[in-house]
Amino acid sequence: MTFAQILQEVFSALIGIVFILVGIKALKDEGAQKKATTVAFWFILGFTFICGYWIPKWIVGVCIIALAVLTGIKGVVQSKSDVPTHEQVRAGADKFGYKIFIPALVIAIGSVILTWLGAKVPALNWLTANNSICIGGLLGLLCVLLMTKANVKYAVVDGTRLMDNVGVTGILPQLLSALGALFTAAGVGDVIAKGVSAIIPEGSKLIACIVYCVAMALFTIIMGNGFAAFSVITVGIGIPFLIAQGANPVIVGALGLTAGYCGTLCTPMAANFNIMPAALLEVKNKYAIIKSQVPVALCLLVIHIIIMYFFA
């Protein structure tokens, strides 16, 4: 086991501990409904993150099925939290203003720089993308503590409150990514290629561009993840009907992925983009963000098709 893998497992364990703490938070809520199923969900999820590498894969599979069942029966609910008053929130906003975005920038810039160093400096090859993002998160936390002078305990208190507020949708991107890999391994791309061959006339680049971009958006709507859709749709449509016909693979790949993002803007399956912000902002209609994004997404999809046709 390399140092990079060890570090990754340490970060996974830390994430698992956060999930366990969310379960403990629910356990301490005396008036909570569905306490048993809520606690079970967070404890099982934390267990998979902490012990997943060390236990047989079939046990992890059983845990995932248990998580799906608990979610399907609506057995996971939010427990009681001590939230700041409106006056406290207003005072904090007035005090820090736009400086509150500095920690977020530290996370993003720090992650990019660390990943670049990991790729360029052999001695720092343990700075993989995942490890760099986790270290960037720690740097962001340190920045918050230095700015606000808050007690370290609030990293746990508010971290568990935030995770509890997001709920089960927080793990949806991981599950959808795994589903995309499963679809690719199962040969779904080949099946799509056979079906699409009856639609796209031979040598018609325009129709191929339309079908590829629209399929990327639609499959992303279904999968909730542009990366998951990309592997399947590019194998099934992009390579045989565009790249194999002479289109520039760099342009096709780049525009294909971002065409998928047009679908991301339109789907509740992309929970981390669309449902999670609605929950965090406490918007009454959880689909309000999607409704405002759909017109933009459709315009962008048309632009993608035009650019791919003329420049790929």
Secondary structure, 3 states (H helix, E strand, C coil): CCHHHHHHHHHHHHHHHHHHHHHHHHHHCCCCCCHHHHHHHHHHHHHHHHHCCCCCHHHHHHHHHHHHHHHHCCCCCCCCCCCCCHHHHHHHHHHHHHHHHHHHHHHHHHHHHHHHHHHHCHHHCCCCHHHHHHHHHHHHHHHHHHHHCCCCHHHHHHHHHHHHHHHHHHHHHHHHHHHHHHHHHCCHHHHHHHHHCCCCCCCCHHHHHHHHHHHHHHHHHHHCCHHHHHHHHHHHHHHHHCHHHCCCHHHHHHHHHHHHHHHHCCCCCCCCCCHHHHHHCCCCCCCHHHHHHHHHHHHHHHHHHHHHHHHC
